[in-house]
């Protein structure tokens, strides 16, 4: 209830000079909680509208980290048995990306001991080309059932977290970074990352080119 009152205040407040900030807070909390963040301008009293799961997910995935980032996990490091963990070094991830044709990304270790490199991020340039490459990599993980959904699945048992005999590529799970992934980043990447609407970026790319008449 306190959160609902906060969001209501953020939407209803018309304090001079802070309207945009209040609406930004309103949208951020709605996206976090799976509420509809699009409110008609003639709304008098705001009340939360819970979105279906698919729409709530699409709303979250629209708020991407910028420059575009793909978060990569070494799934074997989630196994509590050290004998069934397998280190995938940065060189291994670089080779995987190169072999699949994903170029232009800079890899950084974010979480885990430097030795196990359990969480890494691949940062692409903040351009339309960089965004397209990040989306391609995200799609690759989804199509191979090693995306965000599979990584966070509560049905995945420890015995499925990767075996020593598996190839390095099969231990890598990844997804495009969104606003809720900021806490997975190291200090440097977090400092230089902002949150942008992917839809607004793509709309800008698809705007017709204006020519002088």
N, C-alpha and C positions, 0 to 999 in steps of 0.2 A: 504493500500500500504506500509506503514511503517513496518507493521508486515511481509509482504511478503519479503521486502528487508532484514529484520533481519534474517529470516529463510534462505534466499538465502546466506547471509553472513556466517551463521553458517555451512551450508553445504559446501560452497566453500573454507572456510578458512582452511589453512594447517599450521597454526602457530605451531612451534615446541613445543611439550609437552602439547598442548591444543586440539589436534584433537578429542580425545574421548569426552571431555567436550562440544566441539562445536556440535558434532553429537548428543550428548544427548539433548542439547537445541533444535536442529533441530527436533528431534523426539517428544519431549515434546510439542512443539508448534503445530506441525502437528496433533498430537492426540487431542489437545485441540480444534482445529478449524475444525476437521473432514477431514483433508487432508491425502493423502496416505503417511505414514511415511517410507515405504520401497522403497528405491531408488537404482536402479542398480549401481554397482560400476563404470561402464564405463560412467556414466552420466557426461556430460560436463557442461551444463547449467541447473540448477534446476528450474522447474516451478511447482506451486501447482496443484495437481490433486485431485479434490473434490470427496470423496467417497460416494457411496449410503448410505442412512441413516443406514441401517442394518449393513453394514461393518464398518461405523464410530463408531457405538455403540459397536461393537465387539472389535474394536481397543482400545476404552476407557476402556472397562471392562477387558481387558487383563492386564492393568497396575494397579495391586492391591496393597493395603497398606499391609505392612509386619512388624510384625506378622499380620496374617489375622484378619480383623475386620469386624463385621456386625453392621451397623448403624440402630438403632431402633427409630422410631418416635411414639409418642402418638398423633394420628391424631386429637383427640378431642380438643387439645390445639390450633389448627388452627382456631377454631370457635371463632368468635368475641363476642359471647354471653356467658358470664361467667357461666350462669346457665346450659349450654349445654356442658361444659367442665367436664372431669372426670379425676382425678389424678390416674395414674397407678404407684404405688411405685415400688422400686427396687425389693421388696419381691414378688410383683405380676409378674414381668418379670421373676424372678428366678423360680417361680412356673410354669409358662408357659413353659419355656425352659426345666425344669426337666420333666414335664408331657409328652413332645414331644420327650424326649430322647436326647436332645442336652446338652451334658456334657462337662466340661473342659474349659468353657468360664468364663472370669472375667468381671463383669458389672461395668461400670463407667458412671456417669451422666456428660454430656458434655455441654449442653445448656439448658437454661431455669432456672427459679428459682428452688432452691433445693426442694421446695414444690411441683412443678408441674412435674419436671423431664421429660420435653417434648422431649428431645433428649438424648438417652443413646447409648453407644457402648458396644458390647460384643467382647472382645479380646480373641482370641484363641492362643495356642502355635504356634511358628513358625516352625512347623513340617509338614510332609505330612499328618499326622493324623489330626492336627489342621486345615490345609487347607481343608481337606475333610469335617470336621465338619462344618466349616464356609460355604462351598458351599452347604451342605445339608440344612442349615438354610436359606440361600439365596433362594434356590430352593423351600423350603416350602412356603416362602412369595410369590414367583412368582406364584406357582400353586394355591394359595388361593387368587390371585388377590390383594395382598397387598404389592407389590414390589415397586421398584423405579418408574416404569412407572405410576402406579396408584397414587402414592404419589405426583408426579410432574404434573399429568394431569391437564391441565387448564380447563377441562370440569367438574371437580368435584366442585359442588356448596357447599356453606357453610352448607346447610342443610344436606349434605351427610357426613359431617366431624365427625360423631359420636354422638350418643345420650346418655343421662345419663343411659338409661335402657339397653344399650348394654353391653355384657360381656367384660371384660378387654382385652381378647385375640383379639377380633375383632377391637379394637382401635389401635393395634400395627401393624405398617407398617415397613418393613425392607429390607435391601439390603446389599450386600457385598461392603465394602469400596474400592473405587478406588482413583486415584491420585487427582481428583477434589474434593474429600470429605475431604481433609486435614483441610480445614477451619472449619469443623464441630467438630473437635476434641478439647479437652481441651489441655492446654499447655503440660502436662506430656505425654499424648498419642502422641501428634504431635511430640514432641522432640524425642521420641523413635521409631517413625515409619519411614520406608523407602518405596520406590516404587519399586516393582519388576514385571517382566513379568510372569504372571501365566503360559503361554505356556512354557517358559523356565524352570520353576520349575517342571512342569509335564513331560517335555522331560527328565529332569535329573532323575526323578523317574522311567521313563520307559527305561532308558539306560540298555543295557544287562550287567549282572555281568561278569566281566573278571576273569578268573581263570588262575592259573599258568599252563603252558603247560609242 
